[in-house]
Amino acid sequence: MRPAVPPLLVAVALLVAGCAGDAGPSAPSPRPAAPGGAATSYDAAAPAGTTPGGSTPGGSTPGGSTPGGGASGGAAGAFNPTDVAWLQLHVAMTDRMLPVLDVVPAGTGDPAWRLLAARLGTAHRADLARSRQLLAGSGAPTTNPHEGHDMPGMVTADELATLRAATGVPLHRLLARHLRAYLTQLARLAAAEQRAGSHPATTALAAAIARQSRSELAHLDRLDHPASPGPARQRRR
C-alpha cells in the first residue's frame, strides 16, 4: 500500500505549485495561537478526548490514522495545513480573475463571450464567498499571504491593463489564454486538496471546483476553437 503523504508536505507542494516564480512566500500558519491561550476554531472543532487538530492523546486521529495522514485522517470539522493552503490560494487566484471577467461587457459585443464571462463571474464569486467562509472558520489569518505574488493562473496588473485596452477578437484571444491558465491551475490545486485535505466541507468544495473547472475548460475550447473552421476560411478566400 502506498504510504499517505503528510498534509503539511502537500500544503508546501500547493504553495510551491501556486507560487512558482515568486520570491518564496512563507507557508501559511494553519493553527495560529489565540490571545491569552484561548482556544482557536481548530481547538473548538476537536471532539472530546482529542488534541487540537483532531488527534488523540495517544497520537492517532479519531479515524484511526496517525497525525499527518491523508484526507481521511481528520475529524469532521478539523482543518489540516493542506486545507488552509488551498483555501488561501483559491481566494488569491479568484480575486485576481474576477476583474478580468468584468472587462468583457465593455470590450466585446459577442454574445457568446459575454455570456461566458457572466456565467463564470456568478459561479466564481459564489465559490470565493464559500472559500472565505471556510477560511474564516479555520482560524487561519484573514490576510492574503499571496498579496503581490504573480502565480500561475493569475493575471498581473500589466496584463489586466492590456485586457482593458483590447476589444473584439484580440480581447477574446487574451481572455481565452488567461482563463485557460486559471482554470487549469484551479483544477490542479483542487485535485491536490482532494487527495490530502481533511476538512469535509473544504474537500467537497475542491471536488466541485475541479469538476466545474474541467467543464469550463471544455466549453472554453469549443468557444475559442469552433468546429470545422476550414470551410469558413475557404469561403472567405
N, C-alpha and C positions, 0 to 999 in steps of 0.2 A: 504494500500500500504506500502511495506517495505521501510523505510527511506533510502536515499542514504548514503553510507559510505563516509565520507570526504576523499579526496585524500591523505591528509597528514597522516591519520591513516593507509591507505593502504600502503603508502610508508614506514612507520615504520614497518608494518607487513612484507613487502617484505624484509626489512633489517634483521628482526628477522629470517625469514624463510631462507634467504640466509646465514646468519652469525651464525646460531645455533652452539654453542660450542666455539665461538670466545670470545675474551675479551670484545667485545661490541664496534664496530666501531661507530663513531658518524654519525648521519644522514646526508645525502648529503645536500648541500646548493643549492636549486633549483633556487634561484634568487640572484646571487652574485652582490654585489654593484660594479658599474663601477667606474673607477678612475675619480675623479673630478665631480661625479654626472652624467656622461654621461649615456645615455640610453643603457641598455643591449639588447640582442636579444629578451628577454621577452617583453620589452617595445616596441621594434620595431614591434613585432608581434601583438600588441594590436590594434584593429580598433579605428578609431577616436571616441572620446566620451567615451572611456573606460579607466579604470585604468590598469596598468601593470598586466598581467596575464589574461586579458580578462573580468574583471568585470566592471560594470558601476559605475559611482559615487554614484548611489543610492543603490549599494550593490548587484545587480543581474548581472548575466552574459548575453551576447547578446542572448543566447538561452532561457533566462527567468528563469533559476535556480539560486539559491543562491550560492555564492562562496563556494568552498569546496564540491560541489555536485558530482555526478557521472561522467561517461565518457562523457555524453552529455553536461556537463556544460561549457566547454571551447570553445572559439572561434577558428576557423581554424588557425593553426599556433601557438597557445598558449600551452606551456608545463606546466603541473602541477607537484607536487612533486613525484607522482607515476611514471610518465613518466621518470623523471630523475633517480629515484632509480632503476627502471627496466633496463634502458639502461646501467647504471653503473654496475649492477650485470651481465647482459648479456655479456658485454665486458670482465669483470674479469673472468667469467666462461669459455668463449670460448678461451681466451688467454691461459688458463691452459690446455684445451683439445687438442689444435692443436699439441703440441709436442708429445702427446700420439699417435695421428694418424700418425705422421711422423716416429714413431718407427716401424710400421708394415712392410714396404717393406723389411727391413733388418732382421726382426725377423721371417718371415714365407714365405714359398713358396706357401701356399694355395691360389689359385686364388680368391676364394670367399671372404676371409678376406682381401686380398689386394684390391679387387675391392670396398668392403665396406669402407675401410679406405680412398681410393682415392675419392670416391663419397662424403663421409662426409666432407673430408678436403676441397673440392671445394665449397660445399654448405655453410659450416660454415664460411669459410673465406669471402665469399660474404656477409653473414649475419653480420659478425663482422665489415666489412667495412661500411655497411649501418648503424649499430648502432653507430659507431664512428662519422659518418657524422651527424646523428641526434643529438647526444650528443653535438657535436661542435656547432650546430645551436641553442641548448637550452640555451647557455650562462653559463652552469654549468662548474665547474672546470674540466680541462682536465686531471688532475692527477687521478690515480686509488685509490679510498678510501678503496678498499679491498685488497690492496697490503699486502702480508704476511699473509692474513687470509686463514684458511683452512675451506672452507664451504662445505655443502652438494653438491655433484656433481662435486667437484673439486679434482684433483689429486695432492697429496702432492709431495714434492721433493723426499722423500724417496720412495714413490710409483712409481714415474717416473723412478727412478734408478732401481727398481725391474723389471719394464716393459722392460727396455732396456737390462737387463741381461737375460730375458726369451726368449725362442724360441719355435716354433711349438705349440703343444696343450696347454702347460702351458701359453704361451702368449695369445692364443685365450681365455682361461678362464679368465685371468686377464683383458683382453681388454673388454670382454663381461660384466664383473662386473662393470668396471668403466664407460663404455658407457651407461649402463642401469641406473646407478645412475645419470649421467649427463643429459641424455635425459629426464628422469622422472622429474628432478628438472627444466629443461628448460620449459617443458610443464606446470608445476605447476605455475611457476613465470609468464609465458606468459599469463596464464588464469587470474591471478590477474591484470595484466596490462590491459587486455581487459575489465575487469569489471570497473576499476576505472581510467584508463588513460584518458587524454583529447585531446592529440595531435593526429590528424587523421593518419598521416603517421606512428607514433610510434605504435598506437594501431593496425594498419594494419600489420606492421611488426610482432607484437606479435601474431596476428592471424595466419600469415603464419608460424611462428616458432612453434606454438602449433600444427598445422596440420602436419608439417614436422616431429616434434619430435614423435608424435604418430605413424606416418607411419614408421619411422626409428626404433622405438621400436618393432613394429610388425615384421619388417624384421630381426632385431637382434634376436628375439625369434625364428624365423624359422631357422636361421643360427646356433644359439647356441644350439637349441634343435631340430634337424632334425626329421622329421616324421618317425614313425614306427621304432624306434631303437631296438625293441625287436627281430625281426628276424635276424638283423645284429649281435646282441650279441650271438644268438643261433648258427649262422653259425661259429662264432669264437671259440666256445667251442669244 
